[in-house]
Amino acid sequence: SITEIHIDHRDFVTGMNFGSREPLDAEATTNSQAVAMLIRSYLSDPRLSLNFIARLLAISERSLQRDLRKEGASFSQILARERISAAAKMLKDSDLPISEVSKSLGYSNQAHLTRAFIRSMGITPTQFRSRI
């Protein structure tokens, strides 16, 4: 059986921060921040996609794309940023092989993580880990 969670965007923005259970400040929370928080919560979930996040927020994909574009962001940019951030944390805080880090973050293979990591950080995951 599948359980679906739908979050009204207004409730999300003025409601609770999932990680800390502290109320969010509606003025400080943008659509891109809300999407980033949801992406962080679902990084290892194979369902993670624009459609999935839009459904959680109970808005259409197109509306979410428009809202993000108004803030100068896109779903793919936010997803890439959150994946690299999570990869850097995992590389720093664990001894997991890079292939496992890659798989756990939804990359199809280690080479994709390496390319994204170089694009974002300017070094390979191996170089990053050795410099810590």
Solvent accessible surface area in square Angstrom, and as a share of the most:
residue,aa,sasa,rsa
1,S,163,1.05
2,I,146,0.74
3,T,110,0.64
4,E,92,0.41
5,I,100,0.51
6,H,111,0.50
7,I,24,0.12
8,D,48,0.25
9,H,42,0.19
10,R,174,0.64
11,D,90,0.47
12,F,4,0.02
13,V,19,0.11
14,T,85,0.49
15,G,20,0.19
16,M,90,0.40
17,N,41,0.21
18,F,75,0.31
19,G,76,0.73
20,S,58,0.37
21,R,155,0.57
22,E,111,0.50
23,P,102,0.64
24,L,26,0.13
25,D,84,0.44
26,A,44,0.34
27,E,162,0.72
28,A,60,0.47
29,T,17,0.10
30,T,57,0.33
31,N,27,0.14
32,S,20,0.13
33,Q,87,0.39
34,A,0,0.00
35,V,0,0.00
36,A,5,0.04
37,M,28,0.13
38,L,2,0.01
39,I,0,0.00
40,R,125,0.46
41,S,68,0.44
42,Y,45,0.17
43,L,18,0.09
44,S,90,0.58
45,D,28,0.14
46,P,134,0.84
47,R,121,0.44
48,L,26,0.13
49,S,44,0.29
50,L,26,0.13
51,N,67,0.35
52,F,23,0.09
53,I,0,0.00
54,A,1,0.01
55,R,110,0.40
56,L,8,0.04
57,L,1,0.00
58,A,61,0.47
59,I,48,0.24
60,S,61,0.40
61,E,69,0.31
62,R,108,0.40
63,S,34,0.22
64,L,1,0.00
65,Q,70,0.31
66,R,108,0.39
67,D,40,0.21
68,L,1,0.00
69,R,146,0.53
70,K,169,0.72
71,E,70,0.31
72,G,67,0.65
73,A,20,0.16
74,S,41,0.26
75,F,24,0.10
76,S,74,0.48
77,Q,107,0.48
78,I,0,0.00
79,L,27,0.14
80,A,50,0.39
81,R,129,0.47
82,E,13,0.06
83,R,51,0.19
84,I,11,0.06
85,S,64,0.41
86,A,23,0.18
87,A,0,0.00
88,A,16,0.12
89,K,128,0.54
90,M,45,0.20
91,L,2,0.01
92,K,128,0.54
93,D,90,0.46
94,S,37,0.24
95,D,140,0.72
96,L,72,0.36
97,P,76,0.48
98,I,20,0.10
99,S,52,0.34
100,E,69,0.31
101,V,0,0.00
102,S,1,0.00
103,K,142,0.60
104,S,42,0.27
105,L,7,0.03
106,G,47,0.45
107,Y,24,0.09
108,S,95,0.61
109,N,72,0.37
110,Q,76,0.34
111,A,49,0.38
112,H,73,0.33
113,L,0,0.00
114,T,34,0.20
115,R,124,0.45
116,A,10,0.08
117,F,0,0.00
118,I,77,0.39
119,R,185,0.68
120,S,69,0.44
121,M,83,0.37
122,G,56,0.53
123,I,31,0.16
124,T,37,0.21
125,P,2,0.01
126,T,86,0.50
127,Q,79,0.35
128,F,34,0.14
129,R,65,0.24
130,S,87,0.56
131,R,170,0.62
132,I,104,0.53
